[in-house]
């Protein structure tokens, strides 16, 4: 039993290296917050867009001003933008945080639709997730 523990520890060191496992990625130099909408968004989808923008403006004015953080809306029904449905596995209208320097690093904020009736909870979630993403977590 003792030998198994030692070999497990050695294996962990080989896999993780001496610096440790689970380190956060380097913070992105620029984050894009994108609201993906269809051609004819409903009232709830427009609320998703407006509340996200308001949450970012309230919590991250400096990052928006210096363009470390940006917000934009994209109509995924447009021919040139339909690839986003596949790229980010969009099930429907969604908010996605993107690392502008690493196209493989992104997160879709799926829980927002559960909060569409509670602006305060919605705002906190957007701000929390954006903060984590900006810091590299």
C-alpha positions as CSV (number, residue, x, y, z in Angstrom):
1,X,0.0,0.0,0.0
2,X,2.8,2.4,0.9
3,X,4.4,1.8,-2.5
4,X,1.2,2.7,-4.3
5,X,1.1,6.0,-2.5
6,X,4.7,6.8,-3.5
7,X,4.1,5.9,-7.1
8,X,0.9,8.0,-7.2
9,X,2.8,11.0,-5.9
10,X,5.6,10.5,-8.4
11,X,3.0,10.2,-11.2
12,X,1.3,13.4,-10.1
13,X,4.7,15.2,-10.2
14,X,5.4,13.9,-13.6
15,X,2.0,14.9,-15.0
16,X,1.6,18.3,-13.2
17,X,5.3,19.3,-13.0
18,X,6.9,20.9,-10.0
19,X,4.7,24.1,-10.3
20,X,1.5,22.3,-9.3
21,X,-1.8,21.4,-10.9
22,X,-4.8,23.6,-11.5
23,X,-3.0,26.9,-12.0
24,X,-5.2,29.6,-13.6
25,X,-4.5,30.6,-17.1
26,X,-2.8,34.0,-17.7
27,X,-5.4,36.8,-17.7
28,X,-6.4,37.7,-21.2
29,X,-5.2,41.0,-22.5
30,X,-8.6,41.7,-24.1
31,X,-12.1,40.2,-23.4
32,X,-15.0,40.4,-25.8
33,X,-18.5,40.0,-24.3
34,X,-20.7,39.1,-27.2
35,X,-24.5,38.9,-27.2
36,X,-25.6,36.5,-29.8
37,X,-29.2,37.2,-31.0
38,X,-31.3,36.0,-33.9
39,X,-32.9,38.2,-36.6
40,X,-36.0,39.0,-34.6
41,X,-35.2,38.9,-30.9
42,X,-38.1,38.7,-28.5
43,X,-38.5,41.0,-25.5
44,X,-36.6,38.6,-23.2
45,X,-33.7,38.4,-25.7
46,X,-33.5,42.2,-25.8
47,X,-33.5,42.2,-22.0
48,X,-30.6,39.8,-22.0
49,X,-28.7,42.2,-24.2
50,X,-29.6,45.4,-22.3
51,X,-29.0,43.9,-18.8
52,X,-25.7,42.5,-19.8
53,X,-24.5,45.8,-21.2
54,X,-25.7,47.6,-18.0
55,X,-24.0,45.1,-15.7
56,X,-20.7,45.6,-17.5
57,X,-20.9,49.3,-17.6
58,X,-21.7,49.4,-13.8
59,X,-18.8,47.1,-12.8
60,X,-16.1,47.6,-15.4
61,X,-16.1,51.2,-16.6
62,X,-12.3,51.4,-16.7
63,X,-11.9,48.2,-18.6
64,X,-14.6,49.3,-21.2
65,X,-12.9,52.7,-21.5
66,X,-9.4,51.3,-22.1
67,X,-10.9,48.6,-24.3
68,X,-9.6,45.6,-22.3
69,X,-13.3,44.7,-22.2
70,X,-15.8,45.2,-25.0
71,X,-19.4,44.5,-25.6
72,X,-21.1,43.9,-28.9
73,X,-24.2,42.2,-30.3
74,X,-24.1,39.8,-33.2
75,X,-27.0,38.6,-35.3
76,X,-26.3,34.9,-35.9
77,X,-28.9,34.6,-38.6
78,X,-26.8,36.7,-41.0
79,X,-25.0,34.4,-43.5
80,X,-21.5,35.6,-42.4
81,X,-22.3,35.0,-38.7
82,X,-24.0,31.6,-38.8
83,X,-20.7,29.9,-38.0
84,X,-21.0,31.2,-34.4
85,X,-23.8,28.8,-33.8
86,X,-21.3,25.9,-34.2
87,X,-18.2,27.7,-32.9
88,X,-19.7,28.4,-29.5
89,X,-22.4,25.7,-29.5
90,X,-25.1,28.3,-29.2
91,X,-28.4,26.6,-28.3
92,X,-30.3,29.9,-28.7
93,X,-29.7,33.6,-27.9
94,X,-26.6,33.6,-25.6
95,X,-23.9,35.7,-24.0
96,X,-20.3,34.5,-24.6
97,X,-17.1,35.8,-23.0
98,X,-14.2,35.5,-25.5
99,X,-10.4,35.8,-25.0
100,X,-9.6,38.0,-28.0
101,X,-6.0,36.5,-28.0
102,X,-7.0,32.9,-27.8
103,X,-9.9,31.7,-29.9
104,X,-10.1,28.4,-28.0
105,X,-10.8,30.2,-24.7
106,X,-14.4,31.2,-24.2
107,X,-17.3,30.7,-21.8
108,X,-21.0,30.8,-22.5
109,X,-23.1,32.3,-19.7
110,X,-25.9,29.7,-19.8
111,X,-27.4,30.4,-16.4
112,X,-28.6,33.9,-17.5
113,X,-31.9,32.5,-18.9
114,X,-32.7,31.2,-15.4
115,X,-32.3,34.8,-14.1
116,X,-34.1,36.7,-16.8
117,X,-36.8,37.7,-14.3
118,X,-34.4,38.9,-11.6
119,X,-32.2,41.8,-12.8
120,X,-30.2,42.0,-9.6
121,X,-29.3,38.3,-9.7
122,X,-28.6,38.5,-13.4
123,X,-26.3,41.5,-12.9
124,X,-24.3,39.8,-10.2
125,X,-23.9,36.7,-12.3
126,X,-22.6,38.7,-15.3
127,X,-20.3,40.7,-13.2
128,X,-18.9,37.7,-11.3
129,X,-18.3,35.6,-14.4
130,X,-16.7,38.5,-16.3
131,X,-14.5,39.2,-13.3
132,X,-13.3,35.6,-13.2
133,X,-12.7,35.6,-17.0
134,X,-10.8,38.9,-16.9
135,X,-8.5,37.5,-14.1
136,X,-7.8,34.3,-16.0
137,X,-9.9,31.9,-13.9
